[in-house]
Amino acid sequence: MLGRVWDVLKATLAVAALIAAALVSADKLDRQRAQPVVGVVAGEPIVTGAIAPARP
């Protein structure tokens, strides 16, 4: 019984560590990213990639 609890605890800690590492990594990348170009709206779908630009 104690062995199973320990295994579940280890798995939970491993998942929590992975999530924390991903959040720290994303924060670090966000801080290193260059400043946005003046005059460009960051929420515009084409800028964010939500909608692909129309190709003639």
N, C-alpha and C positions, 0 to 999 in steps of 0.2 A: 504494500500500500504506500509506504513512504517513498519507495522507488518511483512509482508512477507520479506522485506529487512532485518529486524532484525533476523528473523528465518534463512534466508540464511547465514547471517553473523555468527550467532552462530554455525551453522553446519560446515561452512568453518573453523572457529577457532577450533572447536572440532577435525576435521580431521587433521588440522595442528598440534595440540597438540599431537595427537596420533602418527603421523609420527615423530615428534621431540622426543617423549619419546622412540620410537622404535630405533631411531638412537643413542640416548644417551645410551640406554641399550646395544645395540650391541657394541658400542665403549668400554663400561665398561667391557663387557665380553672378548673382544679382548685383552684388556690390562691385564686382569687377567689370560689369557690362558698361560700355560707353554710354555717354549721355545721349538722349534722343535728339534727333535733328529738330531744330527750331521750325515751327510752322506745321509740323506733322502731328495729327491727332492720333495718339496711341490706341484709342479705342476703335478706330476705323477698321472695318472687317478686312479690307485688303492688307492693311499693315499687320494685323494680327494673324493673317493666314486663314481666317474663318471662311472667307469667300475668295476663291481664286479670281485673279483679274481676267476680264474678258479678252479673248484672243481673236483678232479679226480673221 
